[in-house]
Amino acid sequence: MSEHRNVRRRAAALVAGAIIPLSLIVAQPATAIAAGPMEDAFASAATTYEVPRDLLVSLAYAETHLDGHGGEPSSSGGYGVMHLVASGSLEQAAKLTGKSAAALKKDDAANIQGGAAVLRAHADKLGLTAAARKEPGKWYQAVAKYGGASSPDVARLYADTVYELLDEGIQAPAPGGETVTVKPRAVEPDRGPYAKAKDLGNPSTLAASTDYPSAAWAPAHSSNYAVSNRPTSDAIDRIVIHVAQGTYAGTISWFQTGPRPNPTSAHYVVRSSDGAVTQTVREKDRAFHAGSYNRRSVGIEHEGYVDNASWFTDTMYRSSAALTRNIASRYGIPLDRTHIVGHNQVPGATHTDPGGHWNWTKYMQFVTGGGGTPTNPHTPETVCGDGYKVIDSAPLGTAGTVSLLYNSANGNNCVATIKKTSIGTASAVSAYLEVEGKPRATDAGNFAYYAGPVRAAAADKCVRWGGKAGTAVYDSPLEHCS
């Protein structure tokens, strides 16, 4: 019992507005759940496959925060609310439910049915009886199998996360404006053989294996990094901030999987809910995370997705900032945005992380301990990427500036709108680019720092461009024709 209480305490610091501890209850009547498409989908799947509804929701929230990401895959190839993985659980779900892979990828209800079917299949293989299936704690090993982890240690980390959520309760927004709720309930998980696995969520006994004393140690596969002798072989003068496009346990597992065509790793991974840190590559070695910066940098991955701000908790920011300060102090790295950079700022990078929802102002304040008036850490050049230069710009009142950029190497234009007010707070902003004779491309939404980049091939073509911040709008004429 004491071990489980420690796990529950580690989950206490959760994102405001996404996880809200509710009154402790033993059971919840079906009438307590407000109807909505996603609630109905969870209820239907739970009934069809005899999976505890609250456990199914907790697993989905741990995987994706109930965001299907429009059918786009995670970094490890997982689709939909239930994170059905291509060449694995996605095909298994299709076989079990009779639904097409396309439907399982994009339709929330189908995806939830598929996840429930796969989870039930794991339970059947483990021999769970009808009576046992009614007890959420008995599903622990099935949940651990569902995560497809690379090792028992990571499988335990994955399953513990799901049960922490079940303990603490969930109140999470879902598409269409409904709220999906799991009321807190005390569940003692039956870990079975996973009880002997290392508890990566409690690194205090594992610190001797890491460069950072607060980190757990879960080494990446040897094919996913290069053994080196840094800083003797290569000076370390950069720290690169990433967003994983996946979960904490899933990212660690991905780094432990190999060999594969595109080897990938980072030195550290940070968890959203409580700021837990796991090291996967020693700092002396080169992780494969940032292209041309691999030799000179330490990479920090953060659990979550660039298009969903709910993953970026103050607890995560503070934990990551403490890690960054520790790394910087050991290598003499200045605590500024020239040396602490996003993946999108690495020369030649094609990635956009950490993205517009990452609060650089808050993060750097935690790193430096400073304050003052927030300034936007992004520029049109860093948003559009290497090789782009500003050729025109227009003020959007006092709320921002929209800029047109050109890359002479590839003939592409790019438009980005950079906010000047409400820095770090999501507010309406947009950017668009229209090449003569082609449809307009627009990026619009509630963003913390900028809209864009909107890129298009426009060599020897005229363009219209513009954007909006606050109530100010700019629309260009057809111009810049050569």
Disulfide bonds with the S-S distance in Angstrom:
Cys384-Cys414 2.05
Cys462-Cys481 1.92
